[in-house]
Amino acid sequence: MLKKFLGKLFALYALLLFVLTMLIVFIPIWILSFFPDPTKSAGFLAIGRWWMKVYLPLIGCPASRKGLNNFAPGETYVIVCNHNSLIDVPVTTSGIPGLNKTLAKASMGKIPLFGVMYKIGGIMVDRKNEASRKQSVVEMKNALNMHFNMLLYPEGTRNRTPDPLKSFYDGAFALAIDAQKPLMPSILLNTKKIFPPDKGFFAWPHKIEYHFLEPIPTVGMTKDDIPALKEKVFKIMWDYYVTHE
């Protein structure tokens, strides 16, 4: 009972501190939203990295990275990552080196204040709308051509199951092959321990680790290779998660 109470108290603290610090960084980010890319994204990421460097330790969840040597100078990647909690997006956005964008739900862009940040850092998509899905692919290719890394969560939604991963959708793998860009698996560790999916409004402090794994070349692959690539990456990420979590 005590841990349950403390967990709810900590969740409230983490939420209130997030809102407070967001209000501090919102004005410069809002000003940046009127600039074109890549200027607005570069400014947003610089502020966001500073924000997370302050916020995450204050809630007892400092983040570290491993595998940065897998990023080759001048190369851009389609990065796939597991998805366990709401904290994943700010951790990955600030954790990926260089310019990056995330494929994000269009509904998140409608949230007051926070939606402005989401629209800068993400490419919005309504998965129920075919035209929106097609447009998001065009925008992701444009981002890759502008030397942005593209981050996608191939599970589609947060993994609320006890398994390390949910089944993957094809989108990230189709994008990497279509754009002929290397695909980089990445793994977030411990975010499910911070926000257990079965405990409702509850959180518990824990360090976060973000690991980047060896990229997989896609040059020469075609859409017929999507199932094999998806299966290969799923196994790599599953095995890595199991041995490191």
C-alpha positions in Angstrom: 0.0 0.0 0.0 2.9 2.4 0.8 4.6 1.8 -2.5 1.3 2.3 -4.3 0.7 5.6 -2.6 4.3 6.8 -3.2 4.1 5.7 -6.8 1.0 7.8 -7.3 2.6 10.7 -5.5 5.7 10.4 -7.7 3.6 10.2 -10.9 1.9 13.5 -9.9 5.3 15.1 -9.2 6.7 13.9 -12.6 3.6 15.2 -14.4 3.6 18.6 -12.7 7.3 19.1 -13.2 6.9 18.2 -16.9 4.2 20.8 -17.3 6.1 23.4 -15.4 9.3 22.9 -17.4 7.4 22.7 -20.6 5.9 26.2 -19.9 9.5 27.5 -19.5 10.7 26.2 -22.9 7.4 26.8 -24.8 7.9 30.4 -25.8 11.2 29.9 -27.7 9.8 26.7 -29.2 6.7 28.5 -30.3 8.8 31.2 -31.9 10.8 28.6 -33.7 7.6 27.0 -35.1 7.3 29.9 -37.6 10.7 29.1 -39.1 11.2 26.6 -42.0 13.0 23.3 -41.6 15.8 22.5 -40.8 16.1 25.7 -38.8 13.1 25.1 -36.6 13.9 21.5 -35.9 17.5 22.2 -35.1 16.5 24.9 -32.6 13.7 22.7 -31.2 16.1 19.7 -30.7 18.7 21.9 -29.0 16.1 23.2 -26.5 14.6 19.7 -26.1 18.0 18.2 -25.3 18.7 20.8 -22.7 15.1 20.3 -21.3 15.5 16.5 -20.9 19.0 16.9 -19.5 17.4 18.9 -16.7 14.0 17.2 -16.3 15.0 13.5 -16.4 17.5 13.7 -13.5 15.0 15.8 -11.5 12.5 13.0 -11.6 15.2 10.3 -10.8 15.2 9.0 -14.3 18.6 10.0 -15.9 19.1 8.7 -19.4 22.3 7.3 -20.9 23.1 6.2 -24.4 25.1 3.4 -25.9 26.1 2.6 -29.5 26.6 6.1 -30.8 29.5 4.7 -32.8 26.9 3.0 -35.1 26.1 6.4 -36.6 28.4 7.0 -39.6 29.2 10.7 -40.3 27.0 12.1 -43.1 24.6 9.1 -43.1 20.9 9.2 -42.2 18.9 6.3 -40.9 15.5 4.9 -40.5 15.5 4.1 -36.8 13.1 1.6 -35.2 12.5 1.5 -31.4 10.4 -0.4 -28.9 7.6 1.6 -27.3 6.6 1.1 -23.7 5.5 4.4 -22.2 4.7 8.1 -22.8 8.2 9.1 -21.7 9.7 7.2 -24.7 9.1 10.1 -27.2 11.0 12.8 -25.3 13.8 10.4 -24.5 14.3 9.2 -28.1 13.8 12.6 -29.7 16.5 14.1 -27.5 18.7 11.0 -27.6 19.1 10.5 -31.3 22.2 12.4 -32.5 21.8 15.0 -35.2 18.5 16.1 -36.8 15.6 13.7 -36.4 11.8 13.4 -36.7 9.3 10.9 -35.4 6.2 9.5 -37.0 3.5 10.6 -34.6 -0.3 10.4 -34.2 -2.1 13.3 -35.7 -4.3 13.5 -32.5 -1.3 14.4 -30.4 -0.8 17.5 -32.5 -4.2 18.8 -31.2 -3.1 18.9 -27.6 -2.8 22.6 -26.4 0.8 23.8 -26.2 2.3 20.3 -26.3 0.9 19.9 -29.8 3.1 22.7 -31.1 6.2 20.7 -30.1 4.8 17.5 -31.5 4.2 19.1 -34.9 7.8 20.4 -35.0 9.4 17.1 -33.8 7.1 14.8 -35.7 5.5 14.0 -39.0 1.8 13.7 -38.2 -0.3 10.8 -39.5 -3.9 9.7 -39.1 -3.5 5.9 -39.5 -7.2 5.5 -40.2 -6.9 7.9 -43.2 -5.3 6.5 -46.4 -4.5 9.9 -47.8 -2.8 10.9 -44.5 -0.8 7.7 -44.5 0.4 8.3 -48.1 1.3 11.9 -47.3 3.3 10.9 -44.3 5.4 8.6 -46.4 6.1 11.6 -48.8 7.1 13.8 -45.8 9.3 11.1 -44.3 11.2 10.7 -47.5 11.6 14.5 -47.7 12.9 14.5 -44.2 15.5 11.8 -45.0 16.6 13.8 -48.1 17.1 16.8 -45.8 19.4 14.7 -43.7 17.0 14.0 -40.9 17.0 10.6 -39.2 13.5 9.1 -39.1 12.3 7.3 -36.0 9.4 5.0 -36.1 7.9 2.7 -33.4 7.1 -0.4 -35.5 4.8 -1.8 -32.8 2.4 1.1 -33.6 1.3 1.7 -30.1 2.7 1.3 -26.6 3.4 -2.3 -25.6 1.1 -3.0 -22.6 1.7 -6.8 -22.8 4.2 -8.7 -20.6 6.2 -9.6 -23.7 9.4 -7.7 -24.7 7.8 -6.6 -28.0 4.5 -6.5 -29.8 4.3 -7.6 -33.5 5.7 -5.1 -36.0 3.9 -3.3 -38.8 5.5 -3.0 -42.2 5.8 0.8 -42.5 9.3 1.4 -41.1 10.8 -1.4 -43.2 9.0 -0.3 -46.3 10.3 3.2 -45.9 13.9 2.1 -45.4 13.8 -0.1 -48.5 12.0 2.5 -50.6 14.4 5.2 -49.6 17.4 2.8 -49.7 18.5 4.0 -46.3 20.1 1.8 -43.6 17.7 0.6 -40.9 19.0 0.9 -37.4 17.3 -1.1 -34.5 17.3 0.7 -31.2 16.2 -0.4 -27.7 14.8 1.6 -24.8 15.4 0.0 -21.5 13.5 0.5 -18.2 10.8 2.8 -19.3 8.2 0.1 -18.6 9.6 -0.1 -15.0 9.0 3.7 -14.6 5.4 3.5 -15.9 4.1 0.0 -15.4 1.2 -0.5 -17.9 -0.9 -2.4 -15.4 -0.8 0.1 -12.5 -2.8 3.0 -13.8 -1.6 6.5 -12.6 1.6 5.2 -11.1 5.3 5.9 -11.7 8.6 4.9 -10.1 12.1 6.4 -10.6 14.6 4.3 -12.6 17.5 5.1 -14.8 16.8 4.9 -18.6 19.1 3.4 -21.2 18.8 4.0 -24.9 20.9 1.6 -27.0 21.6 1.9 -30.8 22.4 -1.3 -32.5 24.3 -2.1 -35.7 22.5 -0.7 -38.8 21.3 -3.0 -41.5 21.9 -1.9 -45.2 18.9 -1.9 -47.5 20.6 -1.1 -50.8 19.3 -3.5 -53.4 16.4 -4.6 -51.4 12.8 -4.5 -52.8 9.4 -4.6 -51.3 9.6 -8.4 -51.5 12.3 -8.2 -48.8 10.0 -6.4 -46.3 8.8 -9.6 -44.4 12.3 -11.0 -44.0 13.8 -7.7 -42.9 11.0 -7.2 -40.4 11.4 -10.7 -39.0 15.2 -10.2 -38.8 14.9 -6.9 -36.9 12.2 -8.2 -34.6 14.5 -11.1 -33.5 17.5 -8.8 -33.0 15.5 -6.4 -30.9 13.7 -9.2 -28.9 16.9 -11.0 -28.1 18.7 -7.7 -27.1 15.9 -6.6 -24.9 15.7 -10.0 -23.1 19.4 -10.1 -22.4 19.7 -6.5 -21.3 16.5 -5.6 -19.4 
